[in-house]
Amino acid sequence: MPRIIGVDIPKEKRIEIALTYLYGIGRVLSNVVLKEAGINPDKRAKDLTDEEVARITNILQKGNMKVEGDLRRDISQNIKRLMDIGSWRGMRHKKGLPVRGQRTRTNARTRKGKKRQNLAVVRKVEPAKSAKPAK
């Protein structure tokens, strides 16, 4: 299984698709990288030579594209900055609500989590004690 920038990419998939398993790389960027490296996109990941894997890795590292850890770090820092300055978007992130203006009266379950039911407490009714003394 080829390893690129610390991620094992699936060996049975075409390299064009397999590169999208890297965080921050989609189909378009994958094709750009393969064209620059001179690799056929229809080639399977298991058929890549070590030299071709090294070329892909070099292109991703020397280019101005952020992938994997760097991109994840930047995104989390941006969200933290929004929360620190107390912006609307930052407050929505803090509260775990949708950030981009979606409605929350219905839907928004992905962001809000599982629905919590407000159940009333049900007590068992005990039989009333008789006022007459037992014989």
C-alpha positions, 0 to 999 in steps of 0.5 A: 500500500503506497504511503504519501505524506503519512497516509496509506492510500488504497492500492486497488483504486486508480491513483486519481481517486486514491489521492483524494484520500489525503485531506485537502485533495479533491479530484481537480487537485489530484489531476493537477498533481498527476499531470505535473508528475507525468503519471497516467491517472488511470494507473492503479495505486499498487502499480506505482513505482517508488520513484513515482510515489516520491515525485507525487510526494515532492510535488505536494510538499514543495507546492503552495498547497496545504494538505493533511496536518497543516490544513487541519491546523489552519482550519482549527486555528481559524475557528478558534480565532472566531470564538476568541473574538466573539463573532457570531460565527464563533458563538455558533461554533461554541454552542454547536449550532449551524454556522451558515444561517440554516434554520434550527427550529427543525432539522439541524440534527447533525449539528445539534446532536440526538434529540432529547425528549422531555419526559414527565415523571410517572409515579406509581399510584399506591392504593389508599390506606383504609381508615378502619383499624385492622382486626 
